[in-house]
Structures are given as structure tokens and as C-alpha cells.
Amino acid sequence: MLIIQFWVLSVLMLGSAVCVVVFRNAVNSAMSLVLSFLALSGLYVTLDAFFIGIIQVLVYAGAVMVLFLFIIMLLDLKVEARRTLNLAAVFGGLAVLAGFVFLIGQIVLSFPASGESFPALARTGYSDVSEVGVALFGNFNLPFQVIGVLLLVSTIGVVILSRRSLR
Amino acid sequence: MPYLDLFLKPEVFLVWTSVLKTGGIIGIVLTMVAYSVWAERKVSAFIQDRVGPNRVGWAGLIQPIADGVKLLLKENFVPAGVNKFYFSIAPSLAMVPAILVLAVLPFGSSLFGVPMVIADLQVGILWVFAVSSLGVYGIVLAGWSSNSKYPFLGGIRSSSQMISYELSLGLSVIPVFMITGTLNLGEIVQYQVANGWMVFPAWFQPGPGVVEFVETSGAVLGVSVAKIALWIPMMISFVVFMVAMFAETNRVPFDLPEAEQELVAGYHTEYSSMRFALFFLGEYAAIIAGSGVIVTLFLGGWSLPFVPDGSQGWVWGLVNIGTFFAKVAAVIFFFLWVRWTLPRFRFDQLMKLGWYFFFELALLNIFLTAGILAWLQSQS
């Protein structure tokens, strides 16, 4: 059952990720990316990581992509749709892809533990929300606060840069 | 009886009880959707001193069925120049998230030992926010794919409104989790059974520092310093959550996406027949799901003071389910009452209210709750 879920969700995720690049219409690409995020969060859930799966939907599919779609709809899509394929770029991209796949294959084959399956979780049925919370506010409290300051600085930066008088 | 044994195997038992619960809840909610349209018309008629629908059946009670048949039999007209794919899937995208929210709501305690919640997720409330944040896609895509100015403006307004109010919505419930210490909606209801509803904390287990009024078997009616101190942030949470829910479901006074005077019908201007009906149903299903979340978080869910839960007998299980839906109906009535009483906000007022007032209020409320909890801990 788990293996069926894994393959269905993986194919859906990778397939829609390819669609993001292939589609000429930007709205199609954005919606494919949403589908890819949903499949990815499904993969998290099959790994019993409910919290990260839900956050994936909440933050990326529910907030970031809505803003993307919002911007895309205000653009003129016809210009992009009319653009013809650049053959050199297509072949270049395919060559990079082949090199990347070859590299990943080499690494996986040379890594002895890659053929073995992981041991089962020590316990099941625990709440991963509280685990994440304890880890964030316990062991990783300093990095957590540093990230908080970084986010605050970038928020203030955005506010200052988008003020009309400074443009 | 080999068949009976098969039905009682844990995995099979889980599957068929879940199917029964899902079917039951969808049936109940779709009926409630149909009759909240009827209630909307009746309540508006009452508030405006009219009669309202009264031709089809007694007091117009068969009107929703007549409306449904009419919508199904109408021509499904697709205007020229629309993006056909997104035009057809947008109504479903608007409807499905509203229904999915119901999966985690505990609509009763238990019946014959089966918990009355479809999926008892540890991250229950996050599921509610994640799924309802997907509801905006249906509206945005409907507005964009219609290839027409009014729907487009409606879709843009709707998405900016939903993004703005999602922040207050999410932040306003954090104090609830700080007090209960869980994200699981069932456990939040259990906390309220033991400690009083979030907006009406008047009974709880006996303990130190508690002034008792009436003593009964399980719970105690009374007050304590902790209850009163935590009641203040809970009321702020409740008000912010309620207002943000009005904005999320595009109800008056925040129904800018479909303001008739400015935008014809907003994002569903170009829709007809059952596709239009799906938007309509999705909107009311979102109101019902939102009312369910409000009831679960703040109004004690399926609990009534001094009423036992389903473990005391199946009659009490049914009473608990009835209590939940009665409370939901009461909150829906409040939604209708507000709609026919208040005028509409202007769009800049709506955005200012969300960003400059409710967002900050919800943030301050988190600090207030943390301060009170820390103070209570230092006392004990």
C-alpha cells in the first residue's frame, strides 16, 4: 500500500514539476507547481510527518503560489505564449539534465547503504508538532532566533524599498 | 458468522465506519447548505418586514429542492473567449476545500464507542487553515478564466482579501493552543468539557483557588482567578477570529468580491446553471465549515454543561451530535443576522482594518496570553 502511494505521488510530483517548465502559459505552469507541492506534501504524510506536510500546503500552495498567481494574472501572457522554442537552449538543458542524472546515479551506486531499507521508527503515534516545537525552542533556540531577526530585517527592507518617496 | 468477524476486524471496521461517517456528514452538510439558503431568504424577509418564500410547501420549505431542480435543468452556457479548462474546474475548486475542512471537525463525542470525527489528526486546526487557503484558487481562476472585466476585478479583490485576513485568522487562534497545549480539535473540545467553554469558562474540575457555586457529580460551577484572567484574551481571540471568518467567507460586511453595485456578480458573473450553483453551494458550505470551526474552538464543540458524553450510552452520543449542529445553526443565524443588518465596507477600509488593526490585535493577544500564563505559573 505504502509503495503504491509512494509511486503515485512521486510520478505526480515529478510529472507536474516537468509541466512547470514545459507549459508556455504561465498560469498552467503555476497550477502545475501547486499540484507538485500537493503531491510532495502527500509524500511527507506517507512518512508520518504530518506537520511538515500540512505546512508545505499552508505556506507554499496556500500562500506563496496564490501571490505568484496574483502577479501572473496581471501580466500580459500572450507575449510569452508567442515566443518560439530556442533549440540550443533545449539541447543545453537536456545535456545538463543527463549529466545531473548520471552524477546522482554514480553517487547512489557508490554509496553502500543505498541498497538497504531504513529501520522502522522506534515509536509510532507521537505528535510531531510537539517534537518540532521542543527541537526549535530547545536545542536549536539560537539559530531559530537568528532566523527570526533575519526575517524581520528583510521585512523592514521590503517596506523601505517599496516606499514611493525613495524610488 | 464469518462475515460479522470480517466486519469487526480493526482495519475493515475503520474503513466502513469512516465511509458511514463521511457519507453522513456530507449528507447533513449539503442539506444544511440547501436550508441555509432558505433561512437566508426567510431571515432577510423577517428583518426587512417581508414574507419571504412561502409558495412551495409549508413556509416555502420545499423551495431549496425547487431551486436545485431549476439550476440542474438550466442551460449550461459557456461564453466565447473563456479559458475552457479553468472555467470548468474553477467551481469544483471553490466547493471542494469547504467540504474537506469538515474531515477534522469533531461533530460528536462517540456513538457505540466509535469517535464521531472522520480524521482525528494531531495537526487538526492546521489542516483547516491549509485546506481553506486552497479555496482561493477556485475564485481566482474563475475570475481570470472568464476573460471579462468584472469577474477579473472580483477575483483580484477576493484573493487580496483572503490573503490579508488569513494572517489574522491564523494568529487569533494561537492563544487557544497556548492554553490547551494541543492542535488536535478533539482534545481542544475535551479541554472545554473539563474547563468550560473558551468564551464562557464557568465550570471546571475542582482544584485549589476555585470558588465553587454548585457542586455536581463531575464538573463544578464556579470561578477562579486563572479563569477570569484567561477569559480576556479568549474573548479577543473570539472576536478577531469571527471577523476574519466573515472576510474569509466573503460575507457582508466584507463581500467586496461580489459587490453587486460595482461588479455585477463578481467572479461568477459569467457562470450559469449548475456551475453557478457550485459556487453558491461552496460559499454556504464554507460558512457552515467556518461555523463548525468557531463552535469547536470557542463554543465548546459538542459539549453542553452537565450533559454526559457518548460513553454513557448511545442516547447521549446522539444528544452530543445534535448539540453540535444546533450550535452551528446558531452561528449561521448570526452570519445571516449580520448580513442583513450592516452595510458594506469600502475596499481600502477593509484592507486597513485587516492590516492595521486586526493583525496587530491578534499579535498583541499572543503576548498577553503568554504573559498571563507565565504569571499564573509563577503563582502556583
Interface residues (C-beta under 8 A of the other chain):
Chain A: V27 M31 V34 F50 F51 I54 I55 V57 L58 A61 G62 A63 V66 L67 L69 F70 M73 L74 S127 D128 V129
Chain B: N83 Y86 L121 Q122 V123 L126 W127 F129 A130 V131 S133 L134 V136 Y137 V140 L141 W144 F152 G155 I156 S159 S160 M162 I163 E166 T182 L183 N184
